[in-house]
């Protein structure tokens, strides 16, 4: 993509419907533990539909995440994250994101603004999405690749559990980094 196309109202992809290739997609988060350590988690089950319109104004993103599919490579921590102290998957099995605007922000980046719902708390969120390009696989299919990130204050979504440390810090950071690396493929045509 050239600089001139990154600052227009035209999307970098052909108009159409796209979905995630689950085997080549990571949707996760990064939190600080004990103030200094970074802990990452991944959601294994994510459904997304990306509508690329003729213009950015007619483009949209809809995402549903199965919260119980969370893994941080530690069964005890995962059980705690799924409990009422954090995501409470029994009451709130999914998280959702519904875009309200897609705007070019220059140099292959796009601001995708919308509503993120966690634990029935809906707050605005803007993702910094970088379009990394398209490629044809050795099997003849085409994929588009994006990287996206945002930072949230988890307490705004009701994720308030924490423990004070002797040093004055907190066990779990309040600020959480969202990380998305995704391959997009054309949505299957309904039969």
PyMOL commands that set and color helices and strands:
alter all, ss='L'
color gray80, all
select helices_A, chain A and resi 3-6+22-24+56-58+67-69+75-82+154-157
alter helices_A, ss='H'
color red, helices_A
select strands_A, chain A and resi 16-20+26-33+37-43+46-52+60-66+70-71+94-106+109-118+121-136+142-153+175-186
alter strands_A, ss='S'
color yellow, strands_A
deselect
rebuild
show_as cartoon
